[in-house]
Amino acid sequence: MANWEAFAIRYADQENRIRARAFLSDDNHNAPYPIDFYIWLLRRGDELILVDTGFDGPEAQRRGFELRQDIGPALAPFGVKPEDITKLIVTHLHFDHAGGLHLFPNAMLYMQAAEMAYATGPCMCHDVLRQPFTGEHVCEAVRRLYAGKLVFLQGDAEIAEGVTVHAIGGHSKGLQAVRVRTEAGWIVLASDAAHFYENFERRVPFPLVVDVEEMLNGFDRLHELASAPELIVPGHDPKVRQFFPSDIGEEVWRLDRGRVG
């Protein structure tokens, strides 16, 4: 079968962050360390798979992020409208990954069962664990479940030929990374299994973590899944924009042909 094209689409960022918000421990914790926010589009001929849905303007304002573009129009350079998406992989239910679920009415959601159990379970009684979730986003996922538009996964699974998901704990109970067969080899969209390259290169966990051991083991899993270390694509690193070529608009980077930097 043909390989997939894979694109990272930046929709938001935050410049005024420091390294303490990226690494659980760091000697240079007050140094600047910006963050980017992406969704990912996979394409093979007429087949489309969207990975995650970002957040909207009100959510950005409430949480102090700079929204560069709304999620729906972000797909326009591809000639894609939100209603064209019929397969949507939800890596986890944090606000920056599930905030646009309502924009994709025709999509079947693919999510780890453990993530729904976590986001609607007793752990959410703790403020610090609840903080990265937004109740309305979780409720939208529940509505999709009752509408017959959600597939629960138990661990690793195939979404389409050449696209698989892999349960990797640590950051959230039901986090999953996405493995895609491309011209460059097997690319791994780490999502928040690794926010930044430094997380898995230096093996330093991101500070928002449910299970540190699972996060560290997840770094090893990312290497096992990717054809090469340079084909691991972290979920929030501005360096993605340096390492991969710009394509189809100023906020799109093409991943499937490999790194250029």
Number of C-alpha atoms within 10 A of each C-alpha: 7 11 19 23 20 24 23 25 25 24 22 24 20 15 12 11 14 16 18 18 18 22 20 16 14 13 9 10 15 12 12 14 17 17 22 21 24 27 25 24 22 19 15 14 9 5 13 18 21 23 25 24 27 25 25 19 16 10 16 19 11 8 11 12 18 16 21 15 16 15 24 16 13 20 19 13 14 12 8 14 15 19 12 15 19 17 21 23 27 26 30 27 28 24 23 23 24 25 23 19 22 17 15 20 14 15 22 19 24 21 26 27 16 19 23 18 13 17 23 15 10 9 13 14 10 9 9 10 16 16 13 15 19 17 15 13 21 20 13 16 21 15 14 19 15 10 10 10 18 20 14 14 20 12 16 15 15 13 16 12 12 15 20 18 25 25 22 26 25 23 23 26 22 26 27 28 29 26 22 24 22 21 16 17 16 22 28 28 27 27 26 25 32 30 23 26 19 16 20 23 11 9 16 20 26 26 14 19 18 14 14 18 12 17 26 21 15 23 21 12 16 28 16 12 19 21 17 15 15 14 23 22 26 25 24 22 21 19 15 22 18 13 17 21 18 18 15 14 12 10 18 24 22 22 27 23 16 17 15 9 10
